[in-house]
Amino acid sequence: MWRKGNDIDEETADVTAQRQAVTTLRLMKHVTWRHMAATAGVTRARTSCGYILCTVLLSVAVLLAVTVTGAVLFMNHYHAPSTEPPPVITTNMEDPNALVTIERADSSHINIFIDPNCPDPLPRLDGFQSSLISALADHDSEMKAAVGKERALLAGLADQVSQMVSQVSRQRADWESLRKGQSGLVSELGALQSEQGRLIQLLSEGHSHVAQLVSSVSEVLDSVHGRSRGKGDLIRSPAKSSRPRGCTNGSKPRDCYDIFISGQQEDGVYSVFPIHYPNGFQVYCDMTTDGGGWTVFQRREDGSVNFFRGWEQYRDGFGKLTGEHWLGLQRLHLLTMQTHYQLRIDLADFENSTAYAQYNTFGVGLYSVNPEDDGYPLTVSDYSGTAGDSLGKHTGMKFTTKDLDNDHSENNCASFYHGAWWYRNCHTSNLNGQYLLHGHHASYADGIEWSSWTGWQYSLKFTEMKIRPHREDK
């Protein structure tokens, strides 16, 4: 700040000295010209002494002016450092055209003026300042508005979150109540199913006793009236009638057991003629298992036949009797209506392990006037064997296929588990399911399943379902 004040002082002194030198030169020139004009006439007259005197005086004056000017310049440029205080720079409020006033130590003033031709920057600065203040004010108001909106939004979100939390709490409580209620319903349903199975078993046993009674009455009537047939056919109930000891008298066999006791004891395809279907049909007879005489109505052994079929094919039957086949629901009904039959199911897995399940009571549509309309309901009870009872829970159920849903499930069990069966909701056995190689499978319960032996994720290699009448005591 001190150096800057000295520089301004030196420049001002130089300008002043130059101005004074120029003024002195102009004055001397003016005096010289006036003197020359006044003495022009005398000079013409006195050319000898006057001319010389004027020339000398002029030279002395010029030399004096040069000397003074040089001294002034020298003093201005090479003056000794001053200890004077720095000049004071202030704005000049009195002179509207002066922007800055410099006050020197000797109380002299130097004013720096604004060029009148230069545009005044202050209005622009004022306008810029006003615009800047306005923009800042607008930005501040916008920020306040945004903050207010954000606070309102946060408050709304907080209210919604609290409402959602309370709603979730209510739903959780409702879910707990529903879960407890569902557990109770499942328990009650299991108890009802068990009671239903017990009632069906009692009904089947009662039916067996009635059939035996009818058979006894029929035998008495036959002995009294000399007739060979009983009254069992009139009530459309299986009657355990006297069976021929063979077919040597020309009578037709009603099932494979008739053929067996007639002396033909080789496995193979034979013709049978049920009482209510005198035209007859062919069946495969198992003459070796557990004493022989079994009429086979289902076999799975290699997956060569597709068992995922519709109602009509399961009603009429399909496949090859010497291989995989299903005899048909209508034929099974005609066979089991004749007398009191038992069921045997032989099973084998892919590790060549075997098991069997046997039921002393078996029938299809036993109490039906029109068995197809009734869905060919299953009657089965009195289990024994090594495979476990996986069919008893299906007793009393109608047969379900992928195109006719007769089960108790919300879904079609046949479509869901790729089979056809006496499904309930849905199954503990599924012997008409899809044939899956290698036994174990990742899917659930959609193979050839017997849950009490291999669970719901093991598809069996071999199954064979067959019936035989109760053998008469000799």
C-alpha positions as CSV (number, residue, x, y, z in Angstrom):
1,M,0.0,0.0,0.0
2,W,2.9,2.4,0.7
3,R,4.7,1.6,-2.5
4,K,1.5,2.2,-4.5
5,G,1.1,5.7,-2.9
6,N,4.8,6.6,-3.8
7,D,4.3,5.6,-7.4
8,I,1.2,7.8,-7.7
9,D,3.1,10.7,-6.1
10,E,6.1,10.4,-8.5
11,E,3.9,10.2,-11.6
12,T,1.9,13.2,-10.5
13,A,5.1,15.3,-9.9
14,D,6.5,14.3,-13.3
15,V,3.3,15.4,-15.0
16,T,3.4,18.7,-13.1
17,A,7.1,19.4,-14.0
18,Q,6.5,18.6,-17.6
19,R,3.5,21.0,-17.7
20,Q,5.6,23.8,-16.0
21,A,8.5,23.3,-18.5
22,V,6.1,23.5,-21.5
23,T,4.5,26.6,-20.1
24,T,7.9,28.3,-19.5
25,L,9.0,27.5,-23.1
26,R,5.8,28.9,-24.5
27,L,6.2,32.1,-22.4
28,M,9.8,32.6,-23.4
29,K,8.9,32.1,-27.1
30,H,6.0,34.5,-26.8
31,V,8.2,37.1,-25.1
32,T,10.9,36.5,-27.7
33,W,8.5,37.0,-30.6
34,R,7.0,40.1,-29.1
35,H,10.5,41.6,-28.5
36,M,11.5,40.7,-32.0
37,A,8.4,42.4,-33.4
38,A,8.9,45.6,-31.4
39,T,12.5,45.9,-32.3
40,A,12.2,44.9,-35.9
41,G,12.3,48.5,-37.1
42,V,15.2,49.4,-34.8
43,T,17.0,46.3,-35.9
44,R,16.9,47.4,-39.5
45,A,18.4,50.6,-38.3
46,R,20.7,49.3,-35.8
47,T,21.9,46.0,-37.2
48,S,25.3,46.1,-35.7
49,C,25.0,46.4,-31.9
50,G,21.3,45.7,-31.2
51,Y,21.3,42.4,-33.1
52,I,24.2,41.1,-31.1
53,L,22.7,42.2,-27.8
54,C,19.4,40.5,-28.5
55,T,21.0,37.3,-29.5
56,V,23.0,37.1,-26.3
57,L,20.0,37.8,-24.1
58,L,17.9,35.2,-25.9
59,S,20.6,32.6,-25.5
60,V,20.9,33.3,-21.8
61,A,17.1,33.0,-21.4
62,V,17.0,29.7,-23.2
63,L,19.9,28.4,-21.2
64,L,18.3,29.5,-18.0
65,A,15.0,27.8,-19.0
66,V,16.8,24.6,-19.9
67,T,18.7,24.6,-16.7
68,V,15.6,25.1,-14.6
69,T,13.7,22.5,-16.5
70,G,16.5,20.0,-16.1
71,A,16.8,20.8,-12.4
72,V,13.1,20.3,-11.9
73,L,13.1,17.0,-13.8
74,F,16.1,15.8,-11.9
75,M,14.6,16.7,-8.6
76,N,11.4,14.9,-9.5
77,H,13.0,11.7,-10.6
78,Y,15.8,11.5,-8.1
79,H,14.4,12.9,-4.9
80,A,15.3,11.3,-1.6
81,P,13.0,8.8,0.0
82,S,10.3,10.5,1.9
83,T,9.0,9.6,5.3
84,E,5.7,11.3,4.6
85,P,2.6,9.3,5.4
86,P,0.9,7.5,2.4
87,P,-1.9,9.4,0.6
88,V,-5.5,8.8,1.6
89,I,-7.7,7.4,-1.1
90,T,-11.4,8.1,-0.6
91,T,-14.5,8.3,-2.7
92,N,-15.5,11.8,-3.6
93,M,-19.2,12.2,-2.7
94,E,-19.3,16.0,-3.5
95,D,-18.2,15.8,-7.1
96,P,-20.6,13.6,-9.0
97,N,-18.1,13.1,-11.8
98,A,-15.2,12.1,-9.5
99,L,-15.0,8.5,-8.6
100,V,-11.9,8.5,-6.4
101,T,-10.1,11.4,-4.5
102,I,-6.4,11.0,-3.5
103,E,-5.3,13.3,-0.6
104,R,-1.6,13.8,-0.3
105,A,0.4,14.6,2.8
106,D,0.7,18.2,1.8
107,S,-3.1,18.5,1.8
108,S,-3.2,18.5,-2.0
109,H,-5.9,16.5,-3.7
110,I,-5.9,14.4,-6.9
111,N,-9.3,13.5,-8.3
112,I,-9.7,10.6,-10.7
113,F,-12.7,11.3,-13.0
114,I,-14.9,9.0,-15.0
115,D,-14.9,9.5,-18.7
116,P,-18.3,11.0,-19.5
117,N,-18.4,9.1,-22.8
118,C,-18.0,5.8,-20.9
119,P,-21.4,4.2,-19.9
120,D,-22.1,4.3,-16.2
121,P,-21.6,0.8,-14.8
122,L,-23.5,1.5,-11.6
123,P,-27.0,1.1,-13.0
124,R,-25.9,-2.2,-14.5
125,L,-24.4,-3.2,-11.2
126,D,-27.7,-2.2,-9.4
127,G,-29.7,-4.2,-11.9
128,F,-27.4,-7.2,-11.6
129,Q,-27.6,-6.9,-7.8
130,S,-31.4,-6.6,-8.0
131,S,-31.6,-9.7,-10.3
132,L,-29.3,-11.6,-8.1
133,I,-31.3,-10.8,-5.0
134,S,-34.5,-11.6,-6.7
135,A,-33.1,-15.0,-8.0
136,L,-31.8,-15.8,-4.5
137,A,-35.2,-14.9,-3.0
138,D,-37.0,-17.1,-5.6
139,H,-34.6,-19.9,-5.0
140,D,-35.1,-19.6,-1.2
141,S,-38.9,-19.6,-1.6
142,E,-38.7,-22.6,-3.9
143,M,-36.4,-24.4,-1.4
144,K,-38.9,-23.6,1.4
145,A,-41.8,-24.8,-0.7
146,A,-39.9,-28.0,-1.6
147,V,-38.9,-28.6,2.0
148,G,-42.5,-28.1,3.0
149,K,-43.7,-30.6,0.4
150,E,-41.0,-33.1,1.5
151,R,-42.1,-32.7,5.1
152,A,-45.7,-33.2,4.1
153,L,-44.8,-36.2,2.0
154,L,-42.7,-37.7,4.8
155,A,-45.6,-37.1,7.2
156,G,-48.0,-38.8,4.8
157,L,-45.5,-41.7,4.3
158,A,-45.2,-42.0,8.1
159,D,-49.0,-42.2,8.4
160,Q,-49.2,-44.8,5.7
161,V,-46.3,-46.9,7.2
162,S,-48.0,-46.8,10.6
163,Q,-51.3,-47.9,8.9
164,M,-49.6,-50.7,7.1
165,V,-47.9,-51.9,10.2
166,S,-51.2,-52.0,12.0
167,Q,-52.8,-53.7,9.1
168,V,-50.0,-56.3,9.0
169,S,-50.4,-56.9,12.7
170,R,-54.1,-57.5,12.2
171,Q,-53.5,-59.8,9.2
172,R,-50.9,-61.7,11.2
173,A,-53.4,-62.1,14.0
174,D,-56.1,-63.2,11.5
175,W,-53.6,-65.6,9.9
176,E,-52.8,-67.1,13.3
177,S,-56.5,-67.6,14.0
178,L,-57.0,-69.1,10.6
179,R,-54.0,-71.4,11.1
180,K,-55.4,-72.6,14.4
181,G,-58.8,-73.1,12.9
182,Q,-57.3,-74.9,9.9
183,S,-55.4,-77.3,12.3
184,G,-58.7,-78.0,14.1
185,L,-60.5,-78.6,10.8
186,V,-57.8,-80.9,9.6
187,S,-58.0,-82.9,12.8
188,E,-61.8,-83.0,12.5
189,L,-61.6,-84.0,8.9
190,G,-59.1,-86.8,9.7
191,A,-61.4,-88.1,12.4
192,L,-64.4,-87.9,10.0
193,Q,-62.5,-89.8,7.3
194,S,-61.5,-92.4,9.8
195,E,-65.1,-92.7,10.9
196,Q,-66.2,-92.9,7.3
197,G,-63.7,-95.7,6.6
198,R,-64.9,-97.6,9.6
199,L,-68.5,-97.2,8.6
200,I,-67.7,-98.3,5.1
201,Q,-65.8,-101.3,6.4
202,L,-68.8,-102.2,8.7
203,L,-71.1,-101.8,5.7
204,S,-68.8,-104.1,3.6
205,E,-68.8,-106.6,6.4
206,G,-72.5,-106.4,6.7
207,H,-72.8,-106.8,3.0
208,S,-70.7,-109.9,3.2
209,H,-72.9,-111.3,5.9
210,V,-76.0,-110.5,3.9
211,A,-74.4,-112.1,0.8
212,Q,-73.6,-115.2,2.8
213,L,-77.1,-115.3,4.2
214,V,-78.6,-114.9,0.7
215,S,-76.3,-117.7,-0.5
216,S,-77.5,-119.9,2.3
217,V,-81.1,-119.2,1.6
218,S,-80.4,-119.8,-2.1
219,E,-78.9,-123.2,-1.3
220,V,-81.9,-124.1,0.8
221,L,-84.2,-123.0,-1.9
222,D,-82.2,-124.9,-4.5
223,S,-82.4,-128.0,-2.3
224,V,-86.1,-127.5,-1.9
225,H,-87.1,-126.6,-5.4
226,G,-84.3,-128.4,-7.2
227,R,-83.0,-125.4,-9.0
228,S,-79.3,-124.8,-9.7
229,R,-79.3,-121.0,-9.3
230,G,-80.2,-118.9,-6.3
231,K,-82.1,-115.7,-5.9
232,G,-79.0,-113.4,-5.6
233,D,-79.4,-112.0,-9.1
234,L,-82.8,-110.6,-8.4
235,I,-81.5,-108.0,-5.9
236,R,-78.4,-107.1,-7.9
237,S,-76.1,-108.0,-5.0
238,P,-73.1,-110.3,-5.2
239,A,-74.3,-113.7,-4.1
240,K,-71.9,-116.4,-3.1
241,S,-73.6,-119.1,-5.2
242,S,-72.5,-122.7,-5.6
243,R,-69.7,-122.7,-8.2
244,P,-69.3,-125.7,-10.5
245,R,-66.4,-127.9,-9.6
246,G,-65.3,-127.7,-13.2
247,C,-66.8,-127.1,-16.6
248,T,-67.1,-130.7,-17.6
249,N,-70.9,-130.4,-17.8
250,G,-70.7,-127.8,-20.6
251,S,-71.4,-124.7,-18.4
252,K,-69.3,-121.6,-19.2
253,P,-66.7,-120.3,-16.7
254,R,-67.6,-117.1,-15.0
255,D,-64.0,-116.2,-14.1
256,C,-60.5,-117.6,-13.9
257,Y,-61.3,-119.6,-10.8
258,D,-63.9,-121.6,-12.7
259,I,-61.2,-122.3,-15.3
260,F,-58.7,-123.3,-12.6
261,I,-61.0,-125.7,-10.8
262,S,-61.9,-127.2,-14.2
263,G,-58.3,-128.4,-14.5
264,Q,-56.7,-125.8,-16.7
265,Q,-53.9,-124.4,-14.5
266,E,-51.6,-122.7,-16.9
267,D,-51.2,-118.9,-17.0
268,G,-52.6,-117.3,-20.1
269,V,-55.6,-115.7,-21.8
270,Y,-59.0,-117.3,-21.4
271,S,-62.6,-116.4,-22.1
272,V,-65.0,-115.8,-19.2
273,F,-68.8,-115.4,-19.2
274,P,-70.1,-113.4,-16.2
275,I,-73.7,-113.9,-15.2
276,H,-74.9,-110.5,-16.4
277,Y,-72.9,-110.6,-19.6
278,P,-73.4,-113.9,-21.3
279,N,-71.5,-112.9,-24.4
280,G,-68.4,-113.0,-22.4
281,F,-64.9,-111.4,-22.9
282,Q,-61.3,-112.4,-22.6
283,V,-59.1,-112.0,-19.5
284,Y,-55.6,-113.0,-18.4
285,C,-55.6,-115.7,-15.7
286,D,-52.9,-116.1,-13.1
287,M,-52.9,-119.8,-12.2
288,T,-49.8,-119.9,-10.0
289,T,-49.8,-117.1,-7.4
290,D,-51.1,-118.2,-4.0
291,G,-53.0,-121.2,-5.2
292,G,-54.0,-119.8,-8.6
293,G,-57.4,-118.9,-10.0
294,W,-56.8,-115.1,-10.2
295,T,-58.5,-112.9,-12.8
296,V,-56.0,-110.1,-13.7
297,F,-57.5,-106.6,-14.4
298,Q,-54.4,-104.4,-14.3
299,R,-50.7,-104.8,-15.0
300,R,-47.8,-102.4,-15.3
301,E,-44.4,-103.7,-16.3
302,D,-42.4,-101.7,-18.8
303,G,-44.2,-98.4,-19.6
304,S,-45.2,-99.5,-23.1
305,V,-48.8,-98.4,-22.6
306,N,-50.0,-94.9,-21.8
307,F,-52.3,-95.0,-18.8
308,F,-53.1,-91.2,-18.8
309,R,-56.4,-91.6,-20.6
310,G,-60.0,-90.5,-20.4
311,W,-63.2,-91.9,-18.9
312,E,-64.4,-94.0,-21.9
313,Q,-61.2,-95.9,-22.2
314,Y,-61.0,-96.6,-18.5
315,R,-64.7,-97.8,-18.7
316,D,-64.1,-100.1,-21.7
317,G,-60.5,-101.1,-21.1
318,F,-57.2,-100.8,-23.1
319,G,-53.8,-102.4,-23.7
320,K,-52.7,-106.0,-24.4
321,L,-53.8,-108.8,-22.0
322,T,-50.4,-110.5,-22.1
323,G,-48.7,-107.2,-21.3
324,E,-49.7,-103.8,-19.8
325,H,-53.4,-103.4,-19.8
326,W,-56.6,-102.2,-17.9
327,L,-59.5,-104.6,-18.2
328,G,-62.2,-101.9,-17.9
329,L,-64.5,-100.6,-15.1
330,Q,-67.6,-102.1,-16.6
331,R,-66.1,-105.6,-16.9
332,L,-64.7,-105.3,-13.4
333,H,-68.2,-104.4,-12.2
334,L,-69.8,-107.4,-14.0
335,L,-67.2,-109.8,-12.4
336,T,-67.5,-108.5,-8.8
337,M,-71.3,-108.5,-9.0
338,Q,-71.3,-112.3,-9.2
339,T,-70.1,-113.2,-5.7
340,H,-67.9,-112.3,-2.8
341,Y,-64.4,-111.5,-4.3
342,Q,-61.0,-110.8,-2.7
343,L,-58.3,-108.6,-4.2
344,R,-54.5,-109.2,-4.4
345,I,-52.0,-106.6,-5.5
346,D,-48.4,-107.7,-6.3
347,L,-45.7,-105.0,-6.4
348,A,-42.0,-104.9,-7.3
349,D,-39.5,-102.1,-7.3
350,F,-36.4,-101.4,-9.5
351,E,-34.2,-103.2,-7.0
352,N,-36.2,-106.4,-7.5
353,S,-37.8,-106.2,-4.1
354,T,-41.4,-107.5,-3.9
355,A,-44.4,-107.0,-1.7
356,Y,-48.1,-107.6,-1.8
357,A,-51.4,-106.3,-0.4
358,Q,-54.5,-108.5,-0.1
359,Y,-58.1,-107.4,0.7
360,N,-60.7,-110.0,1.5
361,T,-63.5,-107.7,0.4
362,F,-63.5,-106.0,-3.0
363,G,-66.1,-104.8,-5.4
364,V,-66.8,-102.0,-8.0
365,G,-70.2,-100.5,-8.1
366,L,-71.7,-103.2,-5.9
367,Y,-74.7,-101.1,-4.8
368,S,-75.3,-99.2,-8.0
369,V,-78.4,-99.5,-10.2
370,N,-76.4,-97.6,-12.9
371,P,-72.7,-98.0,-12.0
372,E,-71.4,-95.6,-14.7
373,D,-73.6,-92.8,-13.5
374,D,-72.5,-93.5,-9.9
375,G,-68.8,-93.4,-11.0
376,Y,-68.0,-97.1,-10.3
377,P,-67.5,-96.6,-6.5
378,L,-64.9,-98.8,-4.8
379,T,-65.6,-101.2,-2.0
380,V,-62.4,-102.6,-0.3
381,S,-61.6,-103.8,3.3
382,D,-59.9,-106.4,5.5
383,Y,-56.2,-105.8,4.5
384,S,-53.4,-108.3,5.0
385,G,-49.9,-108.5,3.3
386,T,-46.4,-107.0,3.4
387,A,-46.8,-103.7,1.4
388,G,-49.0,-101.9,3.8
389,D,-52.5,-100.6,3.4
390,S,-52.5,-97.8,0.8
391,L,-55.9,-98.6,-0.7
392,G,-58.2,-98.8,2.3
393,K,-58.6,-95.0,2.5
394,H,-59.9,-94.9,-1.1
395,T,-62.9,-97.1,-0.3
396,G,-66.3,-95.6,-1.1
397,M,-64.8,-93.2,-3.7
398,K,-65.8,-92.8,-7.3
399,F,-63.4,-93.3,-10.1
400,T,-61.8,-90.1,-11.5
401,T,-60.1,-89.5,-14.9
402,K,-58.5,-86.4,-16.4
403,D,-61.8,-85.6,-18.2
404,L,-64.3,-86.6,-15.4
405,D,-63.6,-85.3,-11.9
406,N,-65.3,-87.3,-9.2
407,D,-62.8,-86.7,-6.3
408,H,-63.1,-84.4,-3.2
409,S,-60.2,-82.1,-4.1
410,E,-60.6,-78.6,-5.5
411,N,-58.4,-79.7,-8.4
412,N,-58.7,-82.8,-10.6
413,C,-56.5,-85.3,-8.9
414,A,-56.1,-87.3,-12.1
415,S,-54.8,-84.4,-14.1
416,F,-52.6,-83.2,-11.2
417,Y,-51.0,-86.6,-10.6
418,H,-51.1,-87.9,-14.2
419,G,-53.2,-91.0,-13.6
420,A,-56.8,-92.3,-13.0
421,W,-57.9,-93.8,-9.7
422,W,-60.5,-93.8,-7.0
423,Y,-59.1,-90.6,-5.7
424,R,-60.2,-88.9,-2.5
425,N,-58.2,-85.8,-1.7
426,C,-56.0,-87.0,-3.4
427,H,-54.4,-90.4,-2.9
428,T,-52.3,-92.8,-0.9
429,S,-51.9,-95.1,-3.9
430,N,-51.7,-94.2,-7.6
431,L,-51.1,-97.5,-9.5
432,N,-52.3,-96.0,-12.8
433,G,-49.9,-93.1,-12.6
434,Q,-47.2,-92.4,-15.2
435,Y,-44.4,-95.0,-15.6
436,L,-41.1,-93.4,-14.4
437,L,-37.9,-95.2,-14.9
438,H,-35.3,-95.7,-12.1
439,G,-37.9,-95.5,-9.3
440,H,-36.9,-92.4,-7.5
441,H,-38.2,-89.2,-9.0
442,A,-38.1,-85.4,-8.2
443,S,-41.8,-84.8,-8.9
444,Y,-44.3,-85.5,-6.2
445,A,-46.7,-88.5,-6.2
446,D,-47.3,-88.6,-9.9
447,G,-45.8,-92.0,-10.7
448,I,-46.9,-95.5,-9.9
449,E,-47.1,-94.9,-6.1
450,W,-47.8,-97.2,-3.1
451,S,-47.1,-94.8,-0.3
452,S,-47.1,-97.2,2.6
453,W,-44.2,-99.2,0.9
454,T,-42.1,-96.8,-1.1
455,G,-43.5,-93.3,-0.3
456,W,-44.7,-90.6,-2.7
457,Q,-41.5,-90.2,-4.8
458,Y,-40.8,-93.7,-5.9
459,S,-42.4,-95.1,-9.0
460,L,-42.8,-98.9,-9.0
461,K,-41.4,-101.2,-11.7
462,F,-44.2,-103.8,-11.6
463,T,-47.8,-103.9,-10.4
464,E,-50.5,-106.5,-11.0
465,M,-54.1,-106.3,-9.6
466,K,-56.3,-109.4,-9.7
467,I,-59.4,-110.8,-8.1
468,R,-60.6,-114.3,-7.0
469,P,-63.8,-115.5,-5.3
470,H,-63.5,-116.8,-1.8
471,R,-62.8,-120.5,-2.2
472,E,-65.4,-122.9,-0.9
473,D,-64.6,-125.2,1.9
474,K,-64.4,-128.8,0.8
